[in-house]
Amino acid sequence: MQRILVALTDNEPGVLDRVASIFRRRGFNIHSLTVSPTLDPDVSRITLVTDLDDRAARAAKSFLERLVNVHSVEDFTDAGPLLRDTALIRVAAGPADRPGLFQLAAIFRAEILEVGPESAVLACCDAPERIRAFVESLRPYGLLEFGRTGVIAVRSSGDPASALHPAASF
């Protein structure tokens, strides 16, 4: 099952390596890893997406919590989190292809960043499954280049735990 773990850590060199090593040593694959400072510049927020069963997820959370530089770890999986990912996609698109391409961009609320003579670059910020659907709809044009940022997550306002954390930390 895909799990979403969010950790608050010290914002200093080596912390990400220690967090990733917990997963590497146990053979847990990380599908997405996003790190950014929080409103407190001394604290980083790490969002990990991985395929773990309940037992392995509890173990990973426990191992992470034991690291000195980790302040807290939460499993957002069952909390109905709001997820976003961003993709930049260059597709083959000559002048004849553009009307259909622009229509797809509008359907998926994607931004057209650049249009060249034979290609276009689009940006899409949405839930991961919507990005997958957008990319699949672009395949017939020819995908030339593709990059994604990784998933970020916040708790839904309907989740009672969302009120437990001040904005400065999460």
C-alpha distance (Angstrom), angle and dihedral (degrees) to the residues before:
residue distance angle dihedral
M1 . . .
Q2 3.78 . .
R3 3.81 109.6 .
I4 3.80 128.6 -164.1
L5 3.80 113.8 -152.6
V6 3.80 121.2 -177.2
A7 3.80 119.9 -165.1
L8 3.78 131.0 -174.5
T9 3.79 110.7 -148.0
D10 3.76 142.1 166.7
N11 3.80 109.6 -79.3
E12 3.79 97.6 -125.9
P13 3.81 139.7 110.5
G14 3.79 117.5 -73.8
V15 3.80 98.4 22.9
L16 3.81 94.8 101.9
D17 3.81 89.9 49.4
R18 3.81 91.1 53.1
V19 3.81 91.7 48.2
A20 3.82 92.9 48.0
S21 3.82 90.4 46.5
I22 3.82 90.2 60.6
F23 3.80 88.1 61.3
R24 3.81 95.9 39.3
R25 3.81 94.8 51.5
R26 3.79 91.6 52.5
G27 3.79 95.4 43.6
F28 3.82 93.6 -114.2
N29 3.80 112.6 151.8
I30 3.80 118.9 -136.5
H31 3.82 112.0 -145.0
S32 3.77 96.4 -177.1
L33 3.79 132.5 11.1
T34 3.78 124.0 -176.2
V35 3.80 125.7 176.7
S36 3.78 129.0 -176.8
P37 3.78 139.2 151.3
T38 3.80 116.5 -98.2
L39 3.78 125.4 -136.4
D40 3.81 84.1 -77.9
P41 3.84 103.8 68.6
D42 3.82 90.7 -150.2
V43 3.82 91.8 61.3
S44 3.82 128.3 68.2
R45 3.77 127.1 -160.4
I46 3.80 115.8 -141.6
T47 3.80 119.1 -165.7
L48 3.81 114.8 -166.3
V49 3.80 125.6 -173.2
T50 3.79 114.4 -165.4
D51 3.81 140.7 151.6
L52 3.79 106.4 -110.4
D53 3.77 133.5 145.4
D54 3.80 118.1 -126.1
R55 3.80 94.3 -92.0
A56 3.82 94.6 48.8
A57 3.82 90.9 45.2
R58 3.81 91.2 53.3
A59 3.81 89.5 48.5
A60 3.82 93.1 48.8
K61 3.81 90.5 48.5
S62 3.80 91.0 49.3
F63 3.82 93.0 48.6
L64 3.80 91.2 48.9
E65 3.80 92.4 49.2
R66 3.81 89.5 56.3
L67 3.80 92.5 61.1
V68 3.80 111.1 103.7
N69 3.82 93.5 -135.0
V70 3.82 94.3 51.6
H71 3.81 115.2 93.3
S72 3.81 98.3 -177.9
V73 3.80 142.9 -14.9
E74 3.78 125.8 -155.3
D75 3.78 131.2 -174.7
F76 3.82 105.3 -137.5
T77 3.81 94.2 179.9
D78 3.79 98.9 102.9
A79 3.80 95.3 33.2
G80 3.80 95.6 81.6
P81 3.79 92.4 -115.9
L82 3.76 124.5 -162.3
L83 3.81 106.1 -117.7
R84 3.78 131.0 -164.1
D85 3.76 134.1 179.1
T86 3.79 129.8 173.9
A87 3.79 126.7 -141.5
L88 3.80 131.2 -170.6
I89 3.80 112.2 -157.4
R90 3.80 130.2 -176.1
V91 3.80 111.9 -160.6
A92 3.77 132.4 -176.9
A93 3.79 105.1 -105.3
G94 3.75 126.0 159.1
P95 3.81 121.7 -174.6
A96 3.82 92.9 -82.6
D97 3.83 91.9 53.9
R98 3.78 97.3 50.7
P99 3.83 101.9 84.4
G100 3.82 91.7 56.3
L101 3.79 92.0 41.7
F102 3.80 92.5 49.9
Q103 3.81 89.9 48.5
L104 3.83 90.4 53.8
A105 3.79 89.9 48.0
A106 3.81 89.8 54.1
I107 3.81 92.8 48.2
F108 3.82 91.4 52.4
R109 3.83 94.3 38.2
A110 3.79 89.7 -119.7
E111 3.77 123.2 159.4
I112 3.80 121.5 -126.1
L113 3.79 104.1 -135.6
E114 3.79 101.0 175.3
V115 3.77 139.1 3.0
G116 3.78 117.7 -160.8
P117 3.80 131.3 178.0
E118 3.82 93.8 -85.9
S119 3.81 106.1 8.8
A120 3.78 144.2 39.1
V121 3.79 133.0 -152.6
L122 3.79 119.1 -140.8
A123 3.81 132.0 -173.9
C124 3.78 122.8 -153.0
C125 3.81 125.2 -174.2
D126 3.78 111.4 -173.5
A127 3.78 145.2 105.8
P128 3.83 112.2 -44.6
E129 3.81 93.8 -110.8
R130 3.83 91.1 52.6
I131 3.80 90.0 51.2
R132 3.82 89.8 51.4
A133 3.82 89.5 50.9
F134 3.81 91.2 48.1
V135 3.80 92.4 50.5
E136 3.81 91.1 48.5
S137 3.81 90.3 51.4
L138 3.82 89.3 52.5
R139 3.83 95.8 50.8
P140 3.83 94.4 89.9
Y141 3.82 89.0 61.3
G142 3.80 91.9 54.0
L143 3.79 121.8 -102.1
L144 3.80 109.6 -122.8
E145 3.79 101.7 171.5
F146 3.78 134.3 4.5
G147 3.80 136.9 -178.3
R148 3.80 135.3 167.3
T149 3.78 132.2 -163.1
G150 3.79 99.9 -145.6
V151 3.77 130.9 -111.3
I152 3.79 124.1 -58.3
A153 3.80 121.0 -170.2
V154 3.78 140.7 -166.3
R155 3.76 128.3 179.5
S156 3.77 117.8 -97.5
S157 3.80 113.3 -108.7
G158 3.82 86.7 -118.6
D159 3.82 90.3 64.6
P160 3.84 109.4 95.8
A161 3.82 90.5 -145.5
S162 3.82 90.5 62.4
A163 3.81 89.5 79.2
L164 3.81 92.8 53.6
H165 3.79 97.3 74.0
P166 3.78 125.6 64.7
A167 3.79 115.3 -131.4
A168 3.80 90.5 -115.0
S169 3.79 91.5 69.0
F170 3.78 103.6 32.8
